[in-house]
Amino acid sequence: MDANLAVALHALLAEESVTRAAARLHTSPAAMSRTLARLRRVLQDPLLVRAGQSMVPTPRAQALRDEAAAVVRGLGALLSPGTGVDPATLRSTFTVQAADLIGAALAPALLELVRREAPGVSLRFRAEDLEAGQALRDGRIDLEAGSIDHVDPETRVEELVTLRMAAAVRPGHPLTEKPLTAARLAAAEHVAVSRRGRFTGPLDTALAEHDLRRRVTVVLPSHLAAMALAASSDVVCLLPTVVPGAAPSPLTDIAATFNLRLLEIPLPLPPVTIGMAWHPRHAADGAHHWLRDAVRRVLRDRSDTPNP
């Protein structure tokens, strides 16, 4: 017996009426009558017989009633989306690949959500040391968070927050003494952040349009290392901050941790979009659905996130 017949049998035995069973399954009475005839042939029993103006079940039908209901419940559980999971029952370890700045922003509030909602969950953060598309495909990482710069046809990507770059400096830095201009910014000493050791970036392109060139004296592979250097010297570090009018972001809280001041750059720089990426095999998985929702609440829906 196929699944459709099992569902029809359950409806017929529950309603004891072809018309009502048809309405329950959103089909016509004629189609339900044909299905009842098929069920009678398969089960070799009349199942429902006429008794005046109504129909009554046969002894075989009465014996099958509970079994048919159980089969339909099992089919519902098997075929329903897997997102209906109770986070409190999860026993999972999630691996998230993110740059150090994203990891530092995510970890405190995400850990607080884990403690509050899913105490059986553990988190593993990895640096950007794997090719994200392949690692998602292979299952070596569960989620990528950050600036998603790879395009794989099967990868699901959700944008979470759009940021702009600001100049981060220590309190009392010479650049804080009067309004920041492109010329004053270019004349300052800079630290660049690049895992590939690059000295230049979008700021250099924008400065070149004004015939200006900055001096990058050191390149570091980590934003946190660059922020530590900016906090203890006169170098300028570029950091992402919220666009005007947007809700606060935990990414900008890191600057406060280092006691850095964020100065608006007087040049048009391309925005930075922070998002998350995952493989489609996790799209309907309840545990992964909770993880994505937790990251979304931390990075985008800040008002719903506890302050650790």
C-alpha positions in Angstrom: 0.0 0.0 0.0 1.4 3.4 -1.0 1.4 6.4 1.3 -1.5 8.1 -0.4 -3.7 5.1 0.2 -2.7 5.0 3.9 -3.7 8.6 4.3 -7.0 8.1 2.5 -7.8 5.0 4.6 -7.1 7.0 7.8 -9.4 9.9 6.6 -12.2 7.4 5.6 -12.1 5.5 8.9 -11.9 8.8 10.9 -14.8 10.5 9.1 -16.9 7.4 8.2 -18.0 9.4 5.2 -16.7 9.6 1.7 -17.9 13.3 1.4 -16.2 14.4 4.7 -13.0 12.4 3.9 -12.9 14.1 0.5 -13.2 17.5 2.1 -10.5 16.6 4.7 -8.1 15.7 2.0 -9.1 18.6 -0.3 -10.3 16.3 -3.1 -13.6 15.5 -4.8 -16.2 12.9 -3.5 -15.9 11.1 -6.8 -12.1 10.7 -6.4 -12.5 9.6 -2.9 -15.1 7.0 -4.0 -12.6 5.6 -6.4 -9.9 5.5 -3.7 -12.3 3.6 -1.4 -13.0 1.1 -4.2 -9.2 0.6 -4.5 -8.8 0.1 -0.8 -11.5 -2.5 -0.8 -9.7 -4.4 -3.5 -6.3 -4.1 -1.8 -7.6 -5.1 1.7 -10.3 -7.5 0.4 -12.9 -6.0 2.8 -15.8 -3.6 2.3 -14.4 -1.3 5.0 -17.4 1.0 5.0 -20.9 -0.1 4.3 -24.2 1.8 4.0 -26.4 1.9 7.0 -29.4 4.1 6.2 -28.2 7.6 5.6 -24.7 6.9 7.0 -21.8 4.5 6.6 -20.5 2.2 9.3 -17.1 0.5 9.5 -16.7 -3.2 9.2 -14.9 -5.2 12.0 -11.8 -5.2 9.8 -12.0 -1.4 9.4 -12.4 -1.0 13.2 -9.3 -3.1 13.7 -7.3 -1.1 11.2 -8.4 2.4 12.6 -5.6 2.8 15.2 -3.0 1.2 13.0 -3.9 3.6 10.1 -3.7 6.6 12.4 -0.2 5.5 13.6 1.0 5.1 10.0 -0.1 8.6 9.1 1.5 10.0 12.2 4.7 8.3 11.3 4.5 9.6 7.7 4.0 13.1 9.0 7.1 12.9 11.3 9.1 11.4 8.4 8.2 13.9 5.8 7.8 17.1 7.9 10.7 19.7 7.8 13.4 19.0 10.4 13.5 22.5 11.8 11.2 21.8 14.7 13.8 20.9 17.2 14.0 21.8 20.9 17.4 23.5 21.4 17.5 22.3 25.0 17.8 18.7 23.7 20.6 19.3 21.2 23.9 17.5 21.7 26.0 18.9 18.9 29.3 20.5 18.1 29.2 23.2 15.5 32.3 24.3 13.6 32.3 27.9 12.4 34.9 29.4 10.1 35.5 33.1 10.6 38.1 35.8 10.6 39.4 36.7 14.0 37.4 39.9 14.2 34.2 38.1 13.3 35.0 35.3 15.8 35.7 37.8 18.6 32.4 39.5 17.9 30.4 36.3 17.6 31.8 34.2 20.4 30.7 36.1 23.6 27.0 36.6 22.6 26.7 33.3 20.8 28.1 31.5 23.9 25.5 33.2 26.0 22.8 32.0 23.7 24.1 28.5 23.9 24.1 28.6 27.7 20.6 30.0 27.8 18.9 27.9 25.1 21.1 25.0 24.1 23.4 23.9 26.9 24.4 20.7 25.1 25.9 22.6 22.2 29.6 23.2 21.8 31.2 25.7 19.5 34.5 25.3 17.5 35.8 28.4 15.7 38.3 28.0 12.9 40.4 30.6 11.3 40.1 31.2 7.6 42.5 28.4 6.8 40.3 26.3 4.6 38.7 26.9 1.2 35.3 27.6 2.5 33.2 26.3 -0.4 35.0 22.9 -0.4 35.0 22.7 3.4 31.3 23.4 3.6 30.8 20.7 0.9 32.9 18.2 2.8 31.4 18.9 6.2 34.7 20.0 7.7 32.9 23.3 8.7 29.2 23.8 9.4 29.0 27.5 8.8 31.1 30.3 7.4 30.6 33.8 8.9 32.1 37.0 7.5 32.6 38.6 4.2 31.6 35.8 1.8 33.9 36.2 -1.2 33.5 32.8 -2.9 30.7 31.9 -5.3 29.7 28.3 -5.4 26.4 27.4 -7.1 25.2 25.1 -4.4 26.2 27.3 -1.4 23.4 29.1 0.5 24.4 32.7 1.5 22.5 35.1 3.7 23.6 38.7 4.1 23.3 39.9 7.7 24.7 43.4 8.2 26.3 46.1 6.0 29.2 48.0 7.5 31.5 50.8 6.4 35.2 51.3 7.2 36.4 53.7 9.9 39.8 54.8 11.1 40.5 53.4 14.5 43.1 55.3 16.7 44.1 55.5 20.3 42.7 58.2 22.5 44.7 61.4 22.2 46.0 60.5 18.7 46.9 63.5 16.6 44.1 62.7 14.2 41.6 63.4 16.9 42.7 67.0 17.5 40.8 68.5 14.5 38.5 67.3 11.7 39.9 64.4 9.7 40.7 65.2 6.1 41.9 62.9 3.3 45.3 64.6 3.4 45.7 64.2 7.2 44.6 60.6 7.0 47.2 59.9 4.2 50.0 61.5 6.2 49.4 59.2 9.2 51.2 55.9 9.8 49.1 52.9 8.9 48.8 49.2 9.7 47.2 47.0 7.1 45.4 43.8 7.7 45.9 41.1 5.1 46.3 37.3 5.4 48.1 37.5 2.0 50.5 40.2 3.1 49.1 42.9 0.9 50.0 46.6 1.6 47.2 48.1 -0.4 43.4 48.1 -0.4 40.3 50.2 -1.2 41.5 53.1 0.9 44.6 53.4 -1.3 42.4 53.5 -4.4 40.3 56.3 -2.9 43.3 58.3 -1.8 44.9 57.9 -5.3 41.9 59.7 -6.8 43.0 62.8 -4.8 46.7 62.3 -5.7 47.4 61.1 -2.2 49.3 58.1 -0.9 49.4 56.7 2.6 52.4 55.0 4.3 51.7 51.5 5.5 54.6 50.6 7.9 53.4 47.1 8.9 51.1 44.4 7.6 49.5 42.0 10.0 47.3 38.9 9.3 44.9 39.7 12.1 42.5 42.5 12.9 42.9 41.9 16.6 46.7 42.2 16.4 46.3 45.4 14.4 43.9 46.8 17.0 46.3 46.0 19.7 49.1 47.8 17.9 46.8 50.9 17.2 45.9 51.0 20.9 49.5 51.3 21.9 51.0 53.5 19.2 50.1 56.1 16.6 49.4 53.8 13.7 45.9 53.9 12.2 43.9 50.7 11.8 40.9 50.4 9.5 37.9 48.7 11.1 34.3 48.0 10.0 31.6 50.1 11.8 27.8 50.5 11.4 26.4 52.7 8.7 24.6 55.9 10.0 21.2 55.1 11.4 21.8 51.3 11.6 21.4 49.3 14.8 24.6 48.7 16.8 26.7 45.7 15.9 28.9 43.6 18.1 31.7 44.0 15.5 32.0 47.6 16.6 32.1 46.7 20.3 35.6 45.2 19.8 37.0 48.7 19.2 35.6 49.8 22.7 37.3 46.7 24.2 40.7 48.1 22.9 39.7 51.6 23.9 40.0 52.8 20.3 38.2 55.8 18.8 36.5 55.4 15.5 36.9 58.3 13.1 34.7 58.7 10.0 36.8 58.4 6.8 36.1 61.4 4.5 36.3 59.3 1.4 33.8 57.1 -0.4 34.8 53.5 0.4 32.9 50.4 -0.7 30.7 49.0 2.1 31.5 45.7 3.8 28.8 43.1 3.9 28.9 40.5 6.6 26.9 37.3 6.1 26.9 33.5 6.6 27.2 30.6 4.2 26.2 27.0 4.6 25.7 23.9 2.4 22.2 23.1 1.3 22.2 19.7 3.0 21.8 21.6 6.3 18.9 23.8 5.0 16.1 21.7 6.7 18.2 20.4 9.7 16.7 21.6 13.0 20.0 21.8 14.8 21.7 23.8 12.0 18.6 26.0 11.7 19.0 26.9 15.4 22.7 27.8 14.8 21.9 30.0 11.8 19.1 31.7 13.8 21.5 32.3 16.7 24.2 33.9 14.5 21.5 36.0 12.8 20.3 37.3 16.2 23.9 38.1 17.3 24.9 39.9 14.1 21.7 41.4 12.8 18.9 41.4 15.4 21.0 42.9 18.2 18.0 43.8 20.3 17.1 40.1 20.8 20.6 39.1 21.9 21.6 39.0 25.6 24.5 41.3 26.6 27.1 39.0 28.1 
